[in-house]
């Protein structure tokens, strides 16, 4: 019986975690290039989960693939947010020989949706391949900030909306994800509102018993986990191996 249960659980977990939509970002980016426009990715999540850090890791991965990247500083709320991105951009440019990453920023206290729009236009004119949009961290129950996020999304219609969540907090991350998704729906003012397209799960190297969060998050939204963060450096962003999660879940 035990082996039958194990096999069934393995099959169910694989079914939940296997992406239902394309997660081939490089193919999607080349499609945008064919349309002579930058591919846009918007990073969202609560305070302190490492959105800017994981945006920078994603940027490093894109640079490794020979792409020209513009980072839009749309966290106009938190003091130091723009400076943090400026440091990342300096580091990333120092790491790559031929890579180009640039920061688009307009300081603090401005309308984030407007900055994102200007950044995307700047990216198009200057032939950037990808625009990565950094947003302010916000708690899922803060309605004014959630409305502002929904506005940024509906005004700019990014190609991918990526939710950055912490594996460590388990079901709290599922609650955050659900409420962010709901806010995008409720406050967009659009007939066909957007939703979260993919997840980056951070602190995946420290979780052990919290690996179920990965399963719950993928199951709740039906959206794929694009990457998992496994450390502090730019290279610590990995594709999630479904087999690893299944093994961790079924550990004796």
C-alpha positions, 0 to 999 in steps of 0.5 A: 500500500505504501508504495502505491500511495507514494506513487499516487502522491508523486504523480499528483505533485508532478501534475500540480508543479508541471507548468501549464503555460510556456515558461520558455522566457527566451523564446517569448523574448525573441517573439517580442524582438520580432515585434520590435518591442522590449519584453516587459516583466513586472516583479511584485510581492510583499515587503522584504522578500527580496524583489529587487535582489531576485529581479537583479538575479533574473537580470544576470541570467538575461545578460548571460543570454546576451540580452540588453536589459533596462531596469525600471525603478518603480519603487518610488515609495521606500527610501533607498530603493533606487540606490539599491538598484543603482548598486545592482546595475553597477555590479551587473555591468562590472560582471559582464564583458559585453553585457548592457544593463541600464537603470531608468529612474525618476526618483521618489514620490512619483506615479509608479505607473507613469514611470513604468510607461516612460521606461517601456517607451525609452526601452523601445526607442533605445532597442532594449530587449527586456524591461524589468519593472521593480515595484514597491513592496506592499502588504496584501491587505493594504488597499491603496497600495494594491490599487496602485499596483493594479493601475501600474499593471493595467496601464502597462500590460506587462508580458509577465507579472512575477510574484516573488514569495518566500518559501520559508513562510509556508502558507502565509505566502499562499495567502499573499499570492491569492490576495495579490491575484484578487487585487489585480482582478478587483482593482484593474478596471479592465474587462479582462483583468491580468493575473500573476503569470509566474512565481519566484520562490526565494530562500529555497535553500533553507526550507526542508519541511516548508517545501509544501509551500511550492506545491500550494502556491502552484496549485492555488494559482495554477501558475508555474514556479519560474525560478527558485532563489537558492542563495545571495549571489547573482548566480543563485537562481535556479529552475525548479526541478519538479523531481527535487520537490517531489523527493523532498515532500516524500522524504521519510 
